[in-house]
Amino acid sequence: MLIDIVSDTVCPWCFIGKRRLERALAERPQLEVQIGWRPFELNPDMPPAGLDRGQYLQLKFGGPERAARIYNSIAATGADEGIPFAFDRIRRTPNTLSSHRLIRWATGLGVQNAVVERLFSGYFIDGVDVGDHGVLAGIAADCGMDPVLTRELLDRGDDLDIVKAEEQVARRMGINGVPCFIIDRKYAVSGAQDPAVLLQVFDLAAREATAAVEVAPAAD
């Protein structure tokens, strides 16, 4: 089963969705699953260097008071999933294109999920700037990637156009919010849905895959 997850590295609901996906998959250990993380920018007009957190909250929510109400609700949901969100530690809201490039490179090395986890936990729990190339190189090292090469590729701008093009594919598909889970390239589940919802789609896709094998013509 192929599961493509369209997400952004500064999306708290994407972190929650990751945990709920993990819980759903734990209920179906027999499934052979291939997971791919796909890029999306919640803030496509973000300056390359990002924005001071206070300035961002003012522009996005009209100020810290309204933002606090929203984030308190998200934090409560995250706690139910074992995520200790620490929004107060975030000092800068980053441009996420470079973090998506890191995820892309991690795929070829088989450490994509580990990198995504470190990006989420680094930003939402430790408050690090996941737009900073030095931070990203450190995350790469933590996940078994070459930090020197990673920093060189980041600074050089490698694969920026590819990541931007892939994001545009998602938008042309009608995806305008994340997370979005695409199962076997046929079924889309939008939002950080409860595991029960994901399980319904997994089971449907598995039944269809089994039926397709059963009706396939025998080879000569």
BELQUI-V388313 format. One record per backbone hydrogen bond with DSSP energy under -1.0 kcal/mol. NH is the residue of the N-H (numbers start at 1). CO is the residue of the C=O. If there is no record, write none. Layout:
BEGIN
NH|CO + NH|CO
END
This chain:
BEGIN
3|34 + 4|182 + 5|36 + 6|180 + 7|38 + 11|8 + 15|11 + 16|12 + 17|13 + 18|14 + 19|15 + 20|16 + 21|17 + 22|18 + 23|19 + 24|20 + 25|21 + 26|22 + 28|25 + 31|28 + 34|1 + 36|3 + 38|5 + 46|43 + 50|47 + 51|93 + 53|91 + 56|52 + 57|53 + 58|54 + 59|55 + 60|56 + 61|57 + 62|58 + 63|57 + 67|63 + 68|64 + 69|65 + 70|66 + 71|67 + 72|68 + 73|69 + 74|70 + 75|71 + 76|72 + 77|73 + 78|74 + 79|75 + 80|76 + 81|78 + 82|79 + 83|78 + 85|83 + 86|124 + 89|86 + 90|87 + 93|51 + 100|96 + 101|97 + 102|98 + 103|99 + 104|100 + 105|101 + 106|102 + 107|103 + 110|107 + 111|106 + 115|111 + 116|112 + 117|113 + 118|114 + 119|115 + 120|116 + 121|117 + 122|118 + 123|119 + 124|120 + 125|121 + 126|121 + 128|122 + 132|129 + 136|132 + 137|133 + 138|134 + 139|135 + 140|136 + 141|137 + 142|138 + 143|139 + 144|141 + 145|140 + 150|146 + 151|147 + 152|148 + 153|149 + 154|150 + 155|151 + 156|152 + 158|153 + 160|157 + 163|159 + 164|160 + 165|161 + 166|162 + 167|163 + 168|164 + 169|165 + 170|166 + 171|167 + 172|168 + 173|169 + 174|171 + 175|170 + 180|6 + 181|189 + 182|4 + 183|187 + 184|2 + 186|183 + 187|183 + 189|181 + 191|179 + 193|191 + 197|194 + 198|194 + 199|195 + 200|196 + 201|197 + 202|198 + 203|199 + 204|200 + 205|201 + 206|202 + 207|203 + 208|204 + 209|205 + 210|206 + 211|207 + 212|208 + 213|209 + 214|210 + 215|211
END
